[in-house]
Every structure is written in C-alpha cells, then in structure tokens.
Amino acid sequence: MPAMPQRETPEAGQRPALGGIGLGLRWEFLEEVLHGPLHEVAFFEVSPENYLGRGGYYPDALERIAERYPILTHGLTLSLGAIAEPDPRYLSALRAEVTRLNPPWHSDHLCFSSAGERVLHELLPLKFSAENARRVAERARRVQAFLGRPLAIENITYYVHPGEPEMTELAFLRSVLEQSHAHLLLDVNNVYVNAQNHGFDPYAFIAALPLDRVVEIHVAGHQTLDSGLLLDTHGQAVADPVLELLEWTLERTGPVPVLLERDNDVPELSELLREVAQLRELQGRALRRHAERHARSA
Amino acid sequence: MQEALESALAELTLGPELAEGDAVGIAAWLARHRVEGPDARALTRDFARLLVYRKLVRGNLREALRATMPRTLARLDSSFDRYFSEFLRVSPPITRYLRDLTPQFLDFALPRWASDPNVPAYLGDLARHEALQVELAALLALPKDHVPAELSLEQGVEFIDAVRLVHYTWAVHRLPEDEDSRVLPEKSAVSLLVYRSPEHDVRYLELGPFAQALLSCLLEERLSLQLSLSNAAERACLPLDDELLTRAAKLLADLAERGALLGKSTPHAPAAGNLLPKAHNPA
C-alpha cells in the first residue's frame, strides 16, 4: 500500500457513544427518510461505494439526511484479504467520504472480493490460516491509519471453506482482531448461518469472541435452499432463532448499536420501521438483563 | 495459497461453466491455478457448494446491468446470456463501483452486437440511451457557487459537466418505458442534448439541424461562439442573418435557463460582442 501516508492509528479501546437500532439506508425509501417525519431510527448505515466519486441526487440527499440522523459507513469492496493492495484511488475517495460523513468508525468485511484487477462484487472467504490472519491484520492496521478513524471488521458468511483450514473460523477471527487492534462488527445472522451450514454452536462461538471489541451488530434475514443450505440474502425479515441469538448476545455485550440490513425485496419503510421497533424492544430487554448481570457481579 | 485461490475462484465464477460431476475438468482447473495437496482435495470434495459463489457473483453483476439497461436486456432476452458470459470471461469487471459496470460492458458488447444479425439493429442505440441516463445522473457536478459569466463571441461556451450531445440512428428515445413493450423504434437519425437539471433530473432535448450543428461546434469541437455560428449555419445550409442569430440566442438562453449552459468558457477573456445579456438571466 505505498500510496498510504502513515498516520497515527486511532485507539480501538473505548466504544464511541452510539446505540439503539439503525437501518441500512436504501434508495427505495430515501425520499421518505429525507422528507418524512423524524423516525425512531438511531442511525442509518450506507455503503460508501454507492456515493463515492459521484454527483447528482443521491449524494445531495445523503448530505441532508446526515443533518437529521447519524450515519455509519459500511464498505463492500475494500477486499481486505486480497493479495493485491487496495486500489489507492478507492482508498482516497473512501477517506474523503468518511471524513465528510464523520462516522465514529468505518467497517468492511473479513474476506476478499477481488482477484488481481478483477473485482468480483461478492464477499469470498479467506482460508483460515495464520499467514492470512497476519497479512489481513497488517493491512487492516494500515487502512485504519490511512482513514484516520477506527476500522471495524465484519465476520462474513461462507458456504465452503476454501481448501483445508489450518484453524477454526473462531481462531482466525480472534487472531485478526488481536493483531490488527481493529473493532469487531459482529453479524449475528452470519454466525447463525455459518453455524447451521458448518455444524457448530453459534452461542459458544459468540461467547468465545472478544466481545469488548464489538462496536456494532448486524442482523438480517436469510433463506434456506432446498438442499438445506442457508443463504445470507438480506431479503427476508430476521428469523426467530437469529433474534434469540441477538438478544443473548446483547445481554453480554451491553449497549451496542444494532443495524437491521435489508438489501433485497425491500418492503415499505413502514414495515421496516416495525421491525426496528421490535428490535428496540428486544434490545431494551437484553440491556436490562445486562445491567442486572453487572449489578450482581459488582 | 491466497493468490492461487483468488485466481481459481475468479475463473470459476467468471469463466466457462464447470459441471459438478466433471472430475477431469475440476482437476484441470485446480492444476491450472496450482492448487495442490489437501487444499485441492478439500475444494474437490466441496465443489458443489463452491458453485454457489458462481451463482452469487454472476447474479450481482447481471442485476447491476439489468438495473441500468432494463429495456435493452428485456429485448435481448436469452441472447443476453451469451454476451454476458463472454464479457465476464474476456473482459471481467475491474471497477469497484457497480454503476461503472455498464460502460465497461457496452465497450465490449456494442461492436459485437453491430455484427450480429440476431441482435436488432436499434439495440445499440437503446443501450447507449439507457446507460447515458445512469452516467449523467451520477456525474460529479460543478461547485454550487459557480458564477455564470456573460457569453462572448470570441470565446467558447461553458456547459455543465452533466451534458452530452448524442446521435442515434434510431429514435429510441421515443420508445415506451415499459420493459414488456416490443414496439420498434422509427429509423430516423436524431440528435439529442441530454443534461441533468439543477433538480437532478436527466432531461432530453431533440435538436433540429441548426441546433445540432451549433451545439456540436460548441460542445464537441470546443469552437468559439462566432466560429460555431458560422460553421453551424454553413452545415445547416442557412444564411447567417439576424433571424438565425435570434434563433441561436433563444436556444442558448433556453439552455442557460435550464441550467445546462453556464457562460463563456474563459473567465478572463474580454467581454466583447455579448450575445446574451446574462447567461442565467436571458432577455
């Protein structure tokens, strides 16, 4: 990454003050968010790739929405785990965008989405190996320094492990986080989907994560194929077992912002706001139990 | 291993189809990418699930093209699959922004469609027309505090960035927006000025011969206003008289009012021979 000037890496210790339930901002309901009443949504999250280097209506609208709601940025094409260095033009544009929107952290995925110059526009799994963990962590540190704000790394769904794993997914994720000092964006639906597809206990998986590093949680819907394989589609309401896992997780993490993702078959905003309200209730219950736990332990 | 895996998965997702039961093909694919030993055995064992990624990658890319050119893809119907597969294999995506996939695809496909008798002759124009809307909608705009300068005969004319002069052989811009419509366009050479309004709407102006010639001189050839007027009159076989000058003034004033024309192109040039009193306040 020769184009990245070195800056002081932000500390990934204290959680920035942001909580509640947020919603992925979709162009399908952007007008309603912009011109409608102030909704009970703690924040909106955007994929900067949809706004980088472009003019016109959408960046203009986003700027105005950012005056009404906090905005988080969640990237799709950093390709953190690819062998090739990230495109410096992309990184510069990304830095300009996160500087403009000023989210408390920027997030992207623990995956690769490019192969040399070819960009695949899908989150592909890395081999769980010590060498990959070291390489990805080193790059995450440099990206974090370049962006000038904390980086949160999201655990992805993987439908097959690429090759013979040298360690478990849990050990791989932990190793990347430890070496990179990055935050964790914990996608609870991804944990559930992986647990079903690969046969492990999602509760044990989450319990073994460094939960003090979690700055944000994602939830979304998934689809079950005829073959039994679960696909992370973001095209349905969040499934009940994922909601249960989320509540259990929040009881252990404490107040962490939760994002509802819906990227396919996007319903009316009113329907999504109902889901947001349900999640808010769930979060309230979990945080009350979290407080009780703390009181007991104190 | 990561480098080998990247190239193997890129071929698997973007390249020719490799069937689940094709043991020889799978072995050759792994060998081509130097994936060996336990990794090769694991990928062979899990090959069916690996194919999920082929479906996901291609689905995302296909949807990005469909979103920008819905009518073109609908009219191509099953022929699209062949061109899409060839595009991914020969000229795979190199952009991190899905909105930039369409121009890359059209660079690849338009010359091939032109020589394919099974692809309707008007389809290239329709694809360009649909893609242009997305391109102009997303172009970076000039700073909002731009101060329009008065036009000058000796200088060129400055337009906004989000403006294009396009020429079609078929009147595809008059086709219904309905994706299911199979109405054929009229074969008629047309020139359009396509621009993004201050309200961010992409708008089209169908141009007559003189307006087309004038805007071609100003926008494409970047000639001075004076030279553009005389060249355009000559190309349209019209005398450059008061009537024509009035028409030109009205056209440019209209474009200024629409927010497509900003003023003269050189800010420090002498302001002699103004054609319009004020670019944004036409008389």
Contacts between the chains, C-beta under 8 A, distances in Angstrom:
chain1	res1	chain2	res2	distance
A	49	B	96	6.2
A	49	B	97	5.8
A	49	B	98	7.5
A	52	B	97	6.8
A	53	B	97	7.2
A	53	B	140	6.9
A	54	B	97	7.9
A	54	B	99	7.2
A	54	B	138	4.2
A	54	B	139	7.4
A	54	B	140	6.7
A	55	B	138	6.8
A	55	B	139	5.5
A	55	B	140	4.0
A	55	B	141	4.1
A	55	B	161	7.9
A	55	B	162	7.2
A	56	B	136	8.0
A	56	B	137	4.9
A	56	B	138	5.5
A	56	B	139	6.8
A	56	B	141	7.0
A	56	B	162	7.5
A	56	B	196	6.5
A	56	B	200	5.1
A	57	B	137	6.9
A	57	B	200	3.7
A	58	B	138	8.0
A	60	B	200	6.8
A	77	B	96	4.1
A	77	B	97	8.0
A	81	B	2	7.2
A	82	B	2	7.7
A	82	B	6	6.4
A	83	B	2	5.3
A	83	B	3	4.8
A	83	B	6	6.2
A	87	B	96	6.5
A	90	B	96	5.2
A	112	B	2	7.5
A	112	B	6	6.3
A	114	B	6	7.7
A	114	B	96	8.0
A	115	B	6	3.8
A	115	B	7	5.8
A	115	B	9	6.7
A	115	B	10	3.7
A	116	B	6	7.0
A	116	B	7	7.3
A	116	B	10	7.6
A	117	B	94	5.0
A	118	B	10	5.1
A	118	B	14	6.8
A	118	B	92	4.5
A	118	B	93	6.6
A	118	B	94	6.6
A	119	B	93	5.0
A	119	B	94	6.1
A	119	B	95	6.1
A	119	B	96	5.6
A	120	B	9	7.6
A	120	B	10	6.7
A	120	B	13	6.1
A	120	B	14	7.5
A	120	B	57	5.2
A	120	B	93	7.6
A	121	B	57	6.7
A	121	B	60	4.8
A	121	B	61	6.1
A	121	B	64	7.5
A	121	B	93	6.8
A	121	B	98	6.4
A	122	B	13	7.5
A	122	B	53	6.5
A	122	B	56	5.0
A	122	B	57	4.6
A	122	B	60	5.9
A	124	B	9	5.9
A	124	B	53	6.3
A	126	B	2	7.0
A	127	B	1	5.8
A	127	B	2	6.7
A	127	B	5	6.5
A	127	B	39	7.6
A	129	B	1	7.2
A	131	B	1	7.9
A	131	B	2	8.0
A	132	B	2	6.2
A	135	B	2	7.7
A	159	B	49	5.0
A	159	B	50	7.9
A	159	B	52	4.7
A	159	B	53	7.1
A	160	B	43	8.0
A	160	B	46	4.3
A	160	B	49	4.0
A	160	B	50	5.2
A	160	B	52	7.5
A	161	B	42	7.1
A	161	B	46	7.4
A	162	B	5	5.2
A	162	B	9	7.3
A	162	B	39	7.8
A	162	B	43	6.9
A	163	B	1	6.5
A	163	B	5	6.7
A	163	B	35	7.3
A	163	B	38	7.2
A	163	B	39	3.4
A	163	B	40	7.9
A	163	B	42	5.1
A	163	B	43	6.0
A	164	B	37	7.9
A	164	B	38	3.8
A	164	B	39	5.3
A	164	B	41	7.4
A	164	B	42	4.6
A	229	B	49	7.1
A	229	B	52	7.2
A	231	B	52	7.5
